[in-house]
Amino acid sequence: MKKLLYVFIILACINCKNKSPNHISVTKSQQLRSFSTRDIQVIETNFPIYLSKIDFKNPALHNLPDCINKRIYQVVLNYYLIDCEGDYQETYFSIKDTYFNTLKIPYDKYDFYLIILKHVPGNIINSKLLCYDNGSKKFINSIIDFNIHGLYNILGSEIKPSNLKVLFKIKGPELEIRNIKNDGRIELQLTRLNHNGTFNALETMKLRIKNNTFDTLNVRKIMI
């Protein structure tokens, strides 16, 4: 009996060590007082998405069910703690400093959520794309990291086109439905400016939802 108990304890310890560091529990996040699920509302809009055309200054905000709010909060919390290296005491900056707004984009049986974030330090715009399946009442497994800092800047409560977007006359949508397959699966196209300081490329990524996850069909870069 003692041997079985020892085995159980060892397995439990191994299990804890093997947990992904990218998963932060919402329960623990209650220690963060500056931002909660109650602070999350969304702007509902439709494809195609031109961020420059959305009124973030005076938005018509909508409330969400708790299960949706918790998932969005989880993404913001992970971004604050992992990407921005914040801490639970919010010593140098708060989780609220990293959140800007969320777009809800319904299409067919899906609701897409574009969570717009601010990287600290620098206040650099970033975003994450989630998808909720209204058929299964669940989020699909994957999240798309959609870095749009080459196209836009956050100025107060607004999003403004970057100098590079204006210089290169980039006018197309950032997100759009490009194709609908005969098998009922949709294709989603994301467009951004890939800018790393030494080169600029217009990058388009085509995705479809397959086996409860985002499946990347192709990524194309055009130097500009």
C-alpha positions in Angstrom: 0.0 0.0 0.0 2.9 2.4 0.9 4.5 1.6 -2.4 1.4 2.6 -4.3 1.1 5.8 -2.3 4.7 6.7 -3.2 4.1 6.0 -6.9 1.0 8.2 -6.8 2.9 11.1 -5.2 5.8 10.8 -7.7 3.3 10.8 -10.7 1.5 13.8 -9.3 4.8 15.7 -9.0 5.8 14.8 -12.6 2.3 15.9 -13.7 2.8 19.3 -12.2 6.2 19.8 -13.7 5.0 18.9 -17.1 2.3 21.5 -17.2 2.7 24.0 -19.9 4.2 27.3 -18.7 2.0 29.1 -21.2 -1.1 28.2 -19.3 -2.0 30.5 -16.4 -5.2 29.7 -14.5 -8.0 32.3 -14.3 -8.5 31.5 -10.6 -5.0 32.8 -9.8 -5.6 35.8 -12.0 -8.1 37.1 -9.5 -5.1 38.5 -7.7 -4.9 41.2 -10.4 -7.2 44.0 -9.3 -6.7 46.5 -12.2 -8.5 44.4 -14.8 -11.2 41.7 -14.6 -13.6 39.9 -16.9 -16.2 42.6 -16.2 -14.0 45.1 -18.0 -14.2 43.2 -21.3 -16.7 44.3 -23.8 -16.6 43.9 -27.6 -17.2 45.9 -30.7 -19.3 43.8 -33.1 -18.5 44.2 -36.8 -18.4 42.2 -40.0 -15.9 41.1 -42.6 -13.9 42.5 -44.2 -12.0 44.2 -41.4 -10.3 47.5 -41.9 -9.0 48.6 -38.5 -8.6 52.2 -39.7 -12.4 52.4 -40.3 -13.5 51.2 -36.9 -14.6 53.8 -34.4 -12.6 52.9 -31.3 -13.1 56.3 -29.7 -16.9 56.1 -29.4 -17.6 52.4 -29.9 -21.0 50.7 -29.5 -19.9 48.1 -26.9 -21.6 44.7 -26.3 -21.5 42.4 -23.3 -20.5 38.7 -23.6 -21.3 35.5 -21.8 -19.0 34.7 -18.9 -17.4 31.8 -20.7 -16.4 34.0 -23.6 -15.1 36.8 -21.3 -13.0 34.3 -19.3 -11.3 33.0 -22.4 -10.5 36.5 -23.6 -9.3 37.4 -20.2 -7.1 34.3 -20.2 -5.4 35.4 -23.4 -4.8 38.9 -22.0 -3.4 37.5 -18.8 -1.0 35.2 -20.7 0.1 38.1 -22.8 0.7 40.3 -19.7 2.6 37.7 -17.8 4.5 35.9 -20.5 5.0 38.2 -23.5 5.3 41.4 -21.5 6.9 39.7 -18.4 4.5 41.4 -16.0 3.9 40.1 -12.4 1.0 39.4 -10.2 1.7 42.4 -8.0 1.6 44.6 -11.1 4.8 46.2 -9.8 5.9 48.3 -12.8 2.8 48.2 -15.0 -0.6 46.7 -14.9 -2.4 44.1 -17.0 -4.8 46.9 -18.0 -1.9 48.6 -19.7 -1.6 45.7 -22.2 -5.3 45.6 -23.2 -6.9 47.9 -25.9 -10.1 46.4 -27.2 -11.8 43.3 -28.7 -13.6 42.9 -32.0 -16.3 40.3 -32.4 -16.7 39.2 -36.1 -19.6 36.7 -36.7 -19.5 34.6 -39.8 -21.5 31.5 -40.6 -21.5 29.3 -37.4 -18.4 31.0 -36.0 -17.6 34.0 -34.0 -14.1 35.4 -34.5 -12.6 37.5 -31.7 -9.7 39.8 -32.5 -8.1 40.8 -29.2 -6.1 44.0 -29.7 -3.2 44.3 -27.3 -0.5 46.8 -26.4 3.0 45.5 -25.8 4.7 47.0 -22.7 7.2 48.7 -22.8 6.6 50.6 -26.0 2.8 50.6 -26.3 3.3 48.7 -29.6 0.1 47.2 -31.1 -0.4 43.5 -31.3 -3.3 41.2 -31.6 -4.6 37.6 -31.1 -7.3 35.9 -33.1 -9.6 33.4 -31.5 -12.6 31.5 -33.0 -15.7 30.3 -31.2 -17.8 27.5 -32.8 -21.4 28.2 -32.0 -22.3 24.6 -33.1 -20.1 22.9 -30.5 -20.3 25.8 -28.0 -16.5 25.8 -27.7 -13.4 27.7 -28.8 -11.3 26.0 -31.4 -7.9 24.9 -30.0 -5.5 27.3 -31.6 -4.9 31.0 -31.3 -3.3 33.1 -34.1 -0.7 35.6 -33.2 -1.4 38.5 -35.6 1.3 41.2 -35.2 0.1 44.4 -36.9 2.6 46.9 -35.5 3.9 47.6 -39.1 0.4 48.8 -40.1 -0.9 50.7 -37.1 -0.1 52.7 -34.0 -2.2 53.1 -30.8 -2.7 56.7 -30.0 -4.8 57.1 -26.8 -8.2 55.5 -27.5 -7.7 55.4 -31.3 -5.8 53.2 -33.8 -4.1 55.2 -36.5 -2.3 54.0 -39.7 1.5 53.9 -39.4 3.8 56.0 -41.5 4.8 52.8 -43.4 1.1 52.0 -44.2 0.7 55.5 -45.6 4.1 55.4 -47.4 3.4 52.1 -49.2 -0.2 52.9 -49.8 -1.5 49.7 -48.2 -5.3 50.0 -48.4 -6.6 46.4 -48.3 -8.4 44.8 -45.4 -6.5 43.1 -42.5 -8.9 40.2 -42.2 -11.3 38.9 -44.9 -13.2 35.8 -46.0 -11.6 34.9 -49.3 -13.1 31.6 -50.3 -15.8 29.1 -49.3 -15.0 25.5 -50.1 -17.6 23.1 -51.4 -17.0 21.0 -48.2 -18.4 23.9 -46.1 -15.0 25.0 -44.7 -14.2 28.7 -45.0 -10.9 30.3 -45.8 -9.8 33.3 -43.8 -7.0 35.7 -45.1 -4.9 37.8 -42.8 -2.8 40.6 -44.2 -0.1 42.5 -42.4 3.1 44.4 -43.0 6.1 42.4 -42.0 8.6 45.0 -40.8 11.8 44.2 -38.9 13.8 47.4 -39.4 15.8 46.1 -42.4 13.1 45.0 -44.9 9.4 45.4 -45.5 7.1 42.7 -46.9 3.4 42.5 -47.4 2.5 39.2 -45.8 -0.7 37.3 -46.4 -1.7 34.2 -44.5 -4.6 31.9 -45.5 -6.2 29.8 -42.8 -9.1 27.4 -42.6 -10.7 25.7 -39.7 -10.0 22.0 -39.8 -10.2 19.4 -37.0 -11.1 22.1 -34.4 -8.0 24.1 -35.1 -6.7 26.8 -37.5 -5.0 25.1 -40.4 -2.4 27.3 -42.3 -2.9 26.8 -46.0 -0.1 29.1 -47.1 1.9 32.2 -46.2 3.0 34.6 -49.0 5.4 37.5 -48.7 5.8 40.2 -51.3 8.8 42.6 -50.8 7.8 46.3 -51.0 
